[in-house]
Amino acid sequence: MGKKFKNKDLAAKLGVSGTLVSLVLNNKADQHGIRKDTQEKVLAMARQMGFFNAPDEKEATSPVEEKPGVIGMIVPSMSDPFITGITPYLQKAFASIGLGFSVITKDPDDQRYDRLTIAFRKFFSGLVLVGDAADDSTIRTLRSAEYPFILLEKTLKTLRLSTVTTDLSSGARLISEHIAKLGYKNIIITADRKSSKADTNTLYEIENALGQIESINTPAILDIDIKGTRDDIDFSDLEKLLRPPFRADVIIALHASFVYPLMSFISKRKLRVPQDVAIISMEEGTGFDLMLSPITCLRKPLPGMAIKVANMIWSEVKNSGKSKFKRQVNLTPELIVRNSCGTL
């Protein structure tokens, strides 16, 4: 603790009691039912006031490095719109608490990666694992080394870890209610065949939400092999469902990457969006608002997610990866209504 730091000064700035500040700084807040957002505000202000800058007069060991340094974020791909979208917000959030930030791409075919995991400690004070980059091997290695890390857009039911994710259940309800409001009944849900296993939770949530609405028929599920060029994709199964007897009203794309070849296919068939078939995406993609028929989609709360990630990984670093309290934060996405699925 810095010599000039006093709990009452921090308490006065935040408008809380000195006892509350003491409980938070001594990792006893959860035991006394102090809200998580209140804890984060106390910790963030404490850092700004220099609470973690240096050991105290008795030369006790500080829970974190004097300069925590750089946080690394490991991602499966830099082509993911989510990664490119949230990165600027993460940079700003980490900078506000004095941390650097770097992004590393994980190549699943690189046999050296497992050996590099522990070596990251030389360069990064903590890690953020995004999506598929949070594989079992990496998580086991980091946990055994007590390396500070959290997961972003990845949920593991078998392990209790600190995670920040988009609330799929809320997003599925938003889409289902919007479709029902427009009077659509016949729905196709499209998924990428190569990621069908990873999409299980998303598919379950959207099917469950649609099933709660009596006016909507049981949706058709299509796993499509999305690889190569747009002309290489086989749309024959989808084309059958666009004609009677099923005659789809709306197509729900689980991934933004599928929307681009889908719109190309629909254009070649001289179908109109949304008059002949509506399109809605569970993810926001680059240029969705600039397409011939702008795409209705779910938008992830990127600024809010970045703030949560920064505060949570900083808490892990502060506790040297030994924090007993793990948080699972789910943030509700926003439905962005555009022409592709906005009006009948």
Secondary structure, DSSP 8 states (H G I E B T S, - for coil): --TT--HHHHHHHHT--HHHHHHHHTT-TGGGT--HHHHHHHHHHHHHTTTTSS--TT----SS-SS--EEEEEES-TT-HHHHHHHHHHHHHHHHTT-EEEEEE--TT-TTHHHHHHHGGGT-SEEEEEGGGS-HHHHHHHHHTT--EEEES---TTS---EEEE-HHHHHHHHHHHHHHTT---EEEEEEGGGTTTTHHHHHHHHHHHHT-TTS---EEEEE---S-GGGS--HHHHHHTSTTT--SEEEESSHHHHHHHHHHHHHTT--TTTT-EEEESS--TTGGGSSS--EEEE--HHHHHHHHHHHHHHHHHTTT--S---EEEE--EEE--GGGT--
